[in-house]
Amino acid sequence: MRLLIIEDNTSLRESLTQFLREHSFVVDSTGTGDEGLWFASEQPYDVILLDLMLPKIDGMEILARLRKKQVSVFILVISARDGLEDRLEALNAGADDYLTKPFPMVEALARINALIRRKYAVKDPVISVGDLSIDTVRRTVKRAEHQIELTALEYRLLEYLTYRHGEVVTRTDIWEHVFEDSTGGNSNVADVYIGYLRKKLNPGDLPNLIHTRRGQGFVLEEPGDQIPETRIQEYQP
Amino acid sequence: MKVKISIRRTLLIRCGLGVGLLSVLLSLSIYFVVRQGLYEELDQSVRETASILANQMEYEHGKIIFEWQEGLGTNTDISDQALFQYWNEKSGLTTRSPHLAETDLPKFSGPDGNPDIETVVVPGRFENARALGMIIYPYLNPAEISDPPLPGKKFDPKNYPHTLVVARDLTPILRTLNILAATLAIGTLLTFVMGYIVIRRAVDSSLQPISKLTRQVHARSADRLDSAIILPSSLPAELVPLAESFDSLLSRLASVRDREKDFIRHASHELRTPIASLSAVTELALSRTRETEEYVRHLESCAETTDQLNKLVQRLSALARIDNRNTPPESVPLPLREMLSEALSEFAPALETAGLAVSITPKQGDFTALADPTLTRLILRNLIDNAATYAPLGSTITIHLSKNDDRISISISNPTTDLSENPDRLFEPLFRRDPSRTESTHLGIGLTLSREAAEAMQATLTADLPDSKTIRFTLSLPGT
């Protein structure tokens, strides 16, 4: 999951960035409003953490401009303004949630997770696909009775595929939401990591859950639910 | 315990005493006027009787006769109502009115025998009487002068002086006066009681607006201090200024409270971000076991934030002292040029480090404004600090002094790369610009409080963009 932090206080921004990275997020961050607006317009983020008091372009302006451009990213406002009017103003301008400073970072984390669940229409933080279950809060993965150990990047990739289980996820999507440096890059890297995941997720003779759709991407689904490849191809323009 | 002065009680006591005193005085005057009248009436009748009796002593046929004795029947009025007695000073004989029998009246007369009236006691007859005493001389019939009864012996009335004392009873008058005194005493008492009741009602109804006003003031809850008192239409003219002053006092109080609230809000806003940063860094550091270098890095970040917090608290407390001054802003003549140089010299090291030049125009001229020295100094210092922070290295800060329409203006402009679309937003609390080079120690509160300081002394502080690369702050103060 890719997050954007727009916050002008350096140490708060850096701490949040590091904390969220340590919790398996891909995080971009900036200290000014104009740069923040540019990032938000150019990249498909899952959640943006937006401060309101910013140099150059303030947070309310960014909110308004993003919503006007129909950017449907989830926005969590983090602000020192604690008045009801301030919260109402931000929420009514299109913010999805509001967090008053100072806040425990675990709360920010919980709210980000909640927004991501809303984005992918998931209610239960433990997502199950067949005998695979992913606890998005504890960041643990279980296949049948096997506890699966994953690296941060592998987990991120699996979590992203799980949130979007049942639908085809393109390599570009994976690239943008899972990899630290999403610019340019080599899409083969996604195939490599999918390969690692498949190996780790299929201990013993368990059937494969991640399927390749040639020319399109990957889909995570139960073995019985597979959409015939040809049918998908039929829908190609 | 000291008893509180009560308007009601004071009015009641004073009005009651006034009415009481007035009615006592009135009663006394009535009593004495009536007494005087009755005494005069009685004295007059005594005088009249005396005058009749004096005329009724005649010298006839060589002897002195009293005419009233002759016509005692026709003179019954006199002899019934008055007691009188003659003393012949020559022979020592005395003649009494019939009712006197053997009793003697007190014998007296005025100086040189003139009439004199006194209150006397006639033993066995009148306990109190008004008596007139005088020397009289027998009346000489004109016929007797031309034809004297004793030839060769001329009669001279002067040789037959008599003292006449006439007394009339005073008792009925004294009785009447006693009845009058009792009536007046009861009247006075009744007047006093009635007066008290009427005064009390009048005082109560006059004081009712005060009670109404008090209830209204009571009804204002502490959180609605700034709402005006609804003046009752019946509020007496004397109370209107009091209520209005109270209202204005309350609104001043409310504005002070609002300022305090604002200040606390600003301060808490200001403190939130560094605290959030401290809490984030420590939470991050503690969230897992880390390498020593990483801990050091986090601790350094904490130290930096603590330093920022410290500066912020110092600044806030300095501003709080200015904001909560008990004294209203002064309005004294201030030489702006000198104050400006003073403020600039404070920032000389910072200006020098940044290679900033300062140009002041015009070079000459007196610019004296009427303002508060502390607040003006605060504003100038903030504006220069601001310019020194945001002007690019090696640029020039332009200061221009001007005078027009009784206002003295001082504008401080500096080139900047960070131009806000709406310069007025710079005065919003927490609004922070991107400093061109300094670390973020500028906490976005200086301009807010500078504007507050300006407004506190009837000055204005505005910001505008004279061109696309310059920001200009203008402080306009009342001139001398």
Contacts between the chains, C-beta under 8 A, distances in Angstrom:
chain1	res1	chain2	res2	distance
A	8	B	432	6.6
A	8	B	440	7.0
A	9	B	273	5.1
A	9	B	274	7.4
A	9	B	276	7.4
A	9	B	277	5.2
A	9	B	440	7.1
A	10	B	440	7.0
A	11	B	277	4.5
A	11	B	280	7.4
A	11	B	281	5.7
A	11	B	301	4.5
A	11	B	302	8.0
A	11	B	304	6.6
A	11	B	305	5.4
A	12	B	273	6.7
A	12	B	276	5.4
A	12	B	277	3.7
A	12	B	280	5.2
A	12	B	281	7.9
A	14	B	301	7.3
A	15	B	277	6.9
A	15	B	280	3.8
A	15	B	281	4.6
A	15	B	283	7.6
A	15	B	284	4.6
A	15	B	298	7.8
A	15	B	301	7.3
A	16	B	280	5.8
A	18	B	284	5.7
A	19	B	280	7.0
A	19	B	283	7.1
A	19	B	284	4.6
A	19	B	287	6.5
A	22	B	284	7.8
A	22	B	287	6.8
A	22	B	288	7.0
A	32	B	434	6.1
A	53	B	430	4.9
A	53	B	431	6.6
A	53	B	432	6.0
A	53	B	444	7.5
A	54	B	432	7.9
A	55	B	418	6.6
A	55	B	432	6.0
A	55	B	433	5.6
A	55	B	434	3.6
A	56	B	418	6.7
A	56	B	434	6.0
A	58	B	431	7.9
A	78	B	276	7.8
A	80	B	269	4.6
A	80	B	270	7.6
A	80	B	272	3.6
A	80	B	273	5.1
A	80	B	276	7.4
A	80	B	430	6.8
A	81	B	269	6.4
A	81	B	430	7.8
A	82	B	268	7.6
A	82	B	269	7.8
A	82	B	272	7.4
A	83	B	265	7.7
A	100	B	272	7.4
A	101	B	272	4.2
A	101	B	273	5.7
A	101	B	275	7.3
A	101	B	276	3.7
A	102	B	272	5.9
A	102	B	275	4.4
A	102	B	276	3.6
A	102	B	278	7.7
A	102	B	279	4.8
A	102	B	280	7.8
A	103	B	276	6.5
A	103	B	279	7.7
A	104	B	279	6.9
A	104	B	283	6.3
A	105	B	279	7.8
A	105	B	280	5.6
A	105	B	283	4.8
A	105	B	284	6.7
A	105	B	287	7.7
A	106	B	283	7.4
